[in-house]
Amino acid sequence: MSSRGPLQSAPAIEKPATAEELARRLHAAAAAKLSVTPAGGGRARGMGDPLERCDLVLETTRLDRVIEHQQSDMVVSVEAGIALEALQSHLGRAGQFLPLDPFNSPGHTIGGLLASGWTGPLRLRYGSPRDFLIGIRVALPDGKLASAGGRVVKNVSGYDLMKLHYGALGSLGVIVAASFKVFPRPLHDVTVSDAGGWDAADRAASMPLSPSALELFSDGRVLARYFGSRDAVDRAVSELGWKKTDSAVWDEHARRGHEKWARIAVPRTLLRDVVSSLPDGSEWWASPGAGIAHWAIATDAQSVTAMRAKVEAAGGTLVMLAAPDDFMREVGSWGTAPATIDIMRRIKTAFDPDGTLNPGRFVV
Amino acid sequence: MPLAPHVAQELRRVVGRDAMIDAPNDLRIFERDGSIEGAVPDAVVLASSTEEVAGVMQVAAKHRIPVVPRGAGTGLSGGAVTIRGGIALQVTRMRHILEIDPVAQTALVEPGVVNQELSLAAAQHGLFYAPDPSSQKACTIGGNAAENSGGPHCLYYGVTTNHVLGMEVVLADGSVRWVSGDAPDRVGLDLCGVIVGSEGTLCAITKIKVRLLRIPPSITTLLAAFPTIETASQAVSAVIGHGIVPSAMEMMDRVTVGAVEAHYHAGYPTDAGAVLLVEVDGTAESTRELTAAISRILAENQGYAMREAKTAAERDLLWAGRKGAIGALGRIKPNYYLHDGVVPRSRLPQVLSAVGEIGEHYKLPVANVFHAGDGNLHPNILFDMRDKGVLHQVESAGEEMLRAVVELGGALSGEHGIGLEKSAFMPWIFTEDDLDAMHRVKDVFDADGILNPGKIFPDPSRKPLHLAGRTGLAIEAKWW
């Protein structure tokens, strides 16, 4: 964090042990006109434009408890600083899991994943946390702790502020706790692979049993993961005729992360065209069913800008996930501002009137 | 209070003379939605286009007149009731399915499109729209988006917000904007996600882009009887505990089953304490295997009289009983008050026994029909409006039931919305700071408070809290 941006001096780092303490520290910093950067596991720290200022880093890593796991209700409430792996191992003891397998793992915290909006291959089957986040608690710059949602799997009581904080990169408040709907571990879990590129991926996607994850790589390799009942999975796999592969391949895949990389998100029917217009020889991997691709950038800033123009013309976004500061300044993290940026700015002002949180990093 | 003549004239200029209703007798038709409390609007406009909605909003903003967007009026929490007067903005003339893209599996619809009509149209492409509220033959997609509606199949498929990709909305100042769209992971704040379920308090919705799903090749519906609600609830938990999430798990109690059977002759066992409907879908192999596993689990948990719908007609009949349950209850009493609360699934037996006790205390019959898999209960308090003083009793009973829901760690609404009906209870589950955060969003969108005023947020001046002395309990019990 401190190495990014034109900082005058190294920021102070604090690790509050409770949500209340974090809210107090945030409020005190805001009152003293200091800028604050929330941080979790640091796995997505490269995201966003270089900070204009960073006086205080508020780390959530000591907020690492499982607050409540009602096994039979399939609901878990956690503090934001818990590592994804720790939560998965807790849920695993009950035969459950959170269907979240983000890239650049391990070491993501739950709060960091919610703030950054990073996801992985299982998104194809389960959606993103946007779909299974059922409650949230956020510390605001005025020192208040505001909750929304709850601990039930279906809830329309009040505004869905989970959506507002999800993917907001900590620009409205610091996420201190969250509740999720969790899922039973699949009855049967089989991974198969092929080398047939886009056509093979399209074929897998059109079969009666949809894969739970389907990943395509720039070298033409395709990975498909099937969850479901034994007979259904066995039939799908045999019809597809691909080679069975150890599911450890997914852990390896989730470790992918690059010094300079970007996420491309377009309507899924346009992904193939968009990805095929990447510079020759580019390394990338894609989730065709979700409309998302990741690009390990080995070319110059101009090539990224040119690529972004194509992506935006297709109605999508190219977001930089990490790059050296000067590269990031040249291309910009986010691309063209959304058409509703005026409303977003007003929301930012309503929650963070002094611009305490992550100044300059997010789009608002 | 009628609109000032010059305001009425401005509205007529926007929508046309025929699309404006302000004769007192005609307005009474728009007094209510599907809930108990009503209020007559000062005017109704029947908008036919986004431009007309924008024009109406501009007039309303100029004169600071409340605007309440309204679809089919099937809502159950008073969301479409013009409690502060003003304009009922009726969108049912905007009922075109503008596009179905079978390749992208999306549809673009106007807000007045009826839920079931979209699924029927999509079926030509082998697709369906997943959220299926029980009112789906009448309710509109616009209303569904405003309320974030659920339905029996949201156990597996999720609620409306999981299926809305983007929307065209008209803001309080009359400007027309798009929020979100076809691509995932958009840059910036997720305004679309906040607007879905905001009950018409942030903007009016004029177009909706939704995700469609492939119709599964195989669907199996199982019915099982249980001696008691407790045993049926236990069976529901056992199925999910085995790692199976069916597409729907619906329960009906003895009162409901009796009424439904008398009306539909669906073959529900009337001696049962509870009847459970379980549906699984997927490939033929998958439904066969899951059906066998589920049957075994239900039998192990005292399930009996099990039936499997083997044809589409049998399946429709089993569902007709469930989806038409509320109407069938008219055999018992002419009026009903349908409540909506959610508890953690394991608390269902406790909350239902509390509901039963409350009904007995107030000497009001209660019929339960609900989404057991989600822990979403729908107690129906049955009454006869002609009985003197009964409405107050009904409201008190409903309030106590909600109180029981909250005390068991639940939420005020799973799918009907807060609206008018439950706004006074919001402090039971949210602190002042929680509500303040929500209000900041409201103020950004609608600083003058003209959009569906009097909804969601508590208005202490309007409704006395019968149980006011007990508020705050739930807040203390909360894990945070």
Chai-1 contact restraints between the chains, C-beta under 6 A:
chainA,res_idxA,chainB,res_idxB,connection_type,confidence,min_distance_angstrom,max_distance_angstrom,comment,restraint_id
A,I67,B,W479,contact,1.0,0.0,6.0,A-B,restraint_1
A,E68,B,W479,contact,1.0,0.0,6.0,A-B,restraint_2
A,Q70,B,P344,contact,1.0,0.0,6.0,A-B,restraint_3
A,S72,B,S237,contact,1.0,0.0,6.0,A-B,restraint_4
A,S72,B,S346,contact,1.0,0.0,6.0,A-B,restraint_5
A,D73,B,P344,contact,1.0,0.0,6.0,A-B,restraint_6
A,D73,B,R345,contact,1.0,0.0,6.0,A-B,restraint_7
A,D73,B,S346,contact,1.0,0.0,6.0,A-B,restraint_8
A,S77,B,W479,contact,1.0,0.0,6.0,A-B,restraint_9
A,D131,B,N162,contact,1.0,0.0,6.0,A-B,restraint_10
A,R137,B,W480,contact,1.0,0.0,6.0,A-B,restraint_11
A,K144,B,D433,contact,1.0,0.0,6.0,A-B,restraint_12
A,A146,B,D433,contact,1.0,0.0,6.0,A-B,restraint_13
A,A146,B,D434,contact,1.0,0.0,6.0,A-B,restraint_14
A,A146,B,A437,contact,1.0,0.0,6.0,A-B,restraint_15
A,S147,B,D434,contact,1.0,0.0,6.0,A-B,restraint_16
A,S147,B,W480,contact,1.0,0.0,6.0,A-B,restraint_17
A,G150,B,A411,contact,1.0,0.0,6.0,A-B,restraint_18
A,V152,B,V342,contact,1.0,0.0,6.0,A-B,restraint_19
A,V152,B,G375,contact,1.0,0.0,6.0,A-B,restraint_20
A,V152,B,G410,contact,1.0,0.0,6.0,A-B,restraint_21
A,V152,B,A411,contact,1.0,0.0,6.0,A-B,restraint_22
A,V153,B,D374,contact,1.0,0.0,6.0,A-B,restraint_23
A,K154,B,G150,contact,1.0,0.0,6.0,A-B,restraint_24
A,K154,B,V342,contact,1.0,0.0,6.0,A-B,restraint_25
A,K154,B,D374,contact,1.0,0.0,6.0,A-B,restraint_26
A,K154,B,N376,contact,1.0,0.0,6.0,A-B,restraint_27
A,K154,B,G414,contact,1.0,0.0,6.0,A-B,restraint_28
A,N155,B,V342,contact,1.0,0.0,6.0,A-B,restraint_29
A,N155,B,A411,contact,1.0,0.0,6.0,A-B,restraint_30
A,V156,B,N148,contact,1.0,0.0,6.0,A-B,restraint_31
A,V156,B,G197,contact,1.0,0.0,6.0,A-B,restraint_32
A,V156,B,S413,contact,1.0,0.0,6.0,A-B,restraint_33
A,V156,B,E415,contact,1.0,0.0,6.0,A-B,restraint_34
A,V156,B,G417,contact,1.0,0.0,6.0,A-B,restraint_35
A,S157,B,A411,contact,1.0,0.0,6.0,A-B,restraint_36
A,S157,B,L412,contact,1.0,0.0,6.0,A-B,restraint_37
A,S157,B,S413,contact,1.0,0.0,6.0,A-B,restraint_38
A,S157,B,I418,contact,1.0,0.0,6.0,A-B,restraint_39
A,G158,B,M438,contact,1.0,0.0,6.0,A-B,restraint_40
A,Y159,B,S198,contact,1.0,0.0,6.0,A-B,restraint_41
A,Y159,B,M438,contact,1.0,0.0,6.0,A-B,restraint_42
A,Y159,B,V441,contact,1.0,0.0,6.0,A-B,restraint_43
A,D160,B,V194,contact,1.0,0.0,6.0,A-B,restraint_44
A,D160,B,G197,contact,1.0,0.0,6.0,A-B,restraint_45
A,K163,B,D190,contact,1.0,0.0,6.0,A-B,restraint_46
A,K163,B,G193,contact,1.0,0.0,6.0,A-B,restraint_47
A,K163,B,V194,contact,1.0,0.0,6.0,A-B,restraint_48
A,L164,B,V194,contact,1.0,0.0,6.0,A-B,restraint_49
A,A168,B,L189,contact,1.0,0.0,6.0,A-B,restraint_50
A,A177,B,W480,contact,1.0,0.0,6.0,A-B,restraint_51
A,P184,B,G243,contact,1.0,0.0,6.0,A-B,restraint_52
A,L187,B,G243,contact,1.0,0.0,6.0,A-B,restraint_53
A,P208,B,P217,contact,1.0,0.0,6.0,A-B,restraint_54
A,P208,B,T283,contact,1.0,0.0,6.0,A-B,restraint_55
A,L209,B,T283,contact,1.0,0.0,6.0,A-B,restraint_56
A,G228,B,S286,contact,1.0,0.0,6.0,A-B,restraint_57
A,S229,B,S286,contact,1.0,0.0,6.0,A-B,restraint_58
A,S229,B,E289,contact,1.0,0.0,6.0,A-B,restraint_59
A,S229,B,L290,contact,1.0,0.0,6.0,A-B,restraint_60
A,D231,B,E285,contact,1.0,0.0,6.0,A-B,restraint_61
A,D231,B,E289,contact,1.0,0.0,6.0,A-B,restraint_62
A,A232,B,T283,contact,1.0,0.0,6.0,A-B,restraint_63
A,A232,B,E285,contact,1.0,0.0,6.0,A-B,restraint_64
A,A232,B,S286,contact,1.0,0.0,6.0,A-B,restraint_65
A,R235,B,E285,contact,1.0,0.0,6.0,A-B,restraint_66
A,A265,B,A183,contact,1.0,0.0,6.0,A-B,restraint_67
A,A265,B,P184,contact,1.0,0.0,6.0,A-B,restraint_68
A,A265,B,D185,contact,1.0,0.0,6.0,A-B,restraint_69
A,V266,B,A183,contact,1.0,0.0,6.0,A-B,restraint_70
A,P267,B,D182,contact,1.0,0.0,6.0,A-B,restraint_71
A,P267,B,A183,contact,1.0,0.0,6.0,A-B,restraint_72
A,T269,B,V103,contact,1.0,0.0,6.0,A-B,restraint_73
A,T269,B,A104,contact,1.0,0.0,6.0,A-B,restraint_74
A,A290,B,P184,contact,1.0,0.0,6.0,A-B,restraint_75
A,G291,B,P184,contact,1.0,0.0,6.0,A-B,restraint_76
A,G315,B,A183,contact,1.0,0.0,6.0,A-B,restraint_77
A,G316,B,A183,contact,1.0,0.0,6.0,A-B,restraint_78
A,T317,B,V187,contact,1.0,0.0,6.0,A-B,restraint_79
A,W334,B,V187,contact,1.0,0.0,6.0,A-B,restraint_80
A,P338,B,V187,contact,1.0,0.0,6.0,A-B,restraint_81
A,P338,B,G188,contact,1.0,0.0,6.0,A-B,restraint_82
A,T340,B,R177,contact,1.0,0.0,6.0,A-B,restraint_83
A,T340,B,L191,contact,1.0,0.0,6.0,A-B,restraint_84
A,M344,B,G188,contact,1.0,0.0,6.0,A-B,restraint_85
A,M344,B,L189,contact,1.0,0.0,6.0,A-B,restraint_86
A,R346,B,V444,contact,1.0,0.0,6.0,A-B,restraint_87
A,I347,B,L189,contact,1.0,0.0,6.0,A-B,restraint_88
A,I347,B,V444,contact,1.0,0.0,6.0,A-B,restraint_89
A,A350,B,R440,contact,1.0,0.0,6.0,A-B,restraint_90
A,A350,B,V444,contact,1.0,0.0,6.0,A-B,restraint_91
A,V363,B,V187,contact,1.0,0.0,6.0,A-B,restraint_92
A,V363,B,G188,contact,1.0,0.0,6.0,A-B,restraint_93
